Structures are given as structure tokens and as C-alpha cells.
Amino acid sequence: MAFHGKFAGEDVYLTVLCDYRKSKPTCKLLSKDQYHRQAAMIFKGRYRSESIYWADLEAQAPGIASLSNSVRIRAGSQGLTISVSFKEGIVESISTEVKLFSLSFDIQTDWRS
């Protein structure tokens, strides 16, 4: 998923990769500024509407597997740490309760220069 936001007047572009291979999904977060080629590859052609297998992603974009769920970026004179994770919840539907995961962002100001 691609996200765009403004922090301290600066445009910030982030890509969140969701890994559903385990019972609780995990996230990998990358900044478009730091991983421009990888972000472009993920959102081109068929990958815009289909999932990509992790093995294919790792073969085409080495280093993706070692990313974490947070990035440090500079926005204006501020240093930010942005983290992403899934929060588990339950939604009631017409006939039953359904377990789901919501994407959650946490933004911490680290420093000013």
C-alpha cells in the first residue's frame, strides 16, 4: 500500500508491505525517498492489482526482507520515526463476529536541528 502525507510542510511517501504468511500479519515499511526503485517496481504493471509473492519480491528487490516496520525520516528540521503495525479487532456483521486487522501508524518526533 502506498501512503502520502505532509510532515512539517514536507511531502512524505511511504510504502507498506503486508506479510500474511503467519497467523498474525506483519508489516515492512519503506520510504520512497530511500527505496525509490523498489517502490516503483512494486506498483507497476500487474502488481498494482495483484499480490506479489514474497519470494518474487525478494528476488527482484534484495534487501526487502531485512526491512523493519519503522523508518526514520527528516521532515523540515524534524527527525521522525514512523512505525506501522496491525491491531487486531472484532467487527460484528449481520450474523456473526469477524476478526480483522487494522493498519495503525505511530509517529514519534526524535529530534530537531
Secondary structure, DSSP 8 states (H G I E B T S, - for coil): -EEEEEETTEEEEEEEEEE-SSSS-EEEEEETTTSHHHHHHHTSGGGGTS---HHHHHHHSTTGGG--SEEEEEETTEEEEEEEEEEEEEEE-SSSEEEEEEEEEEEEEEEE-
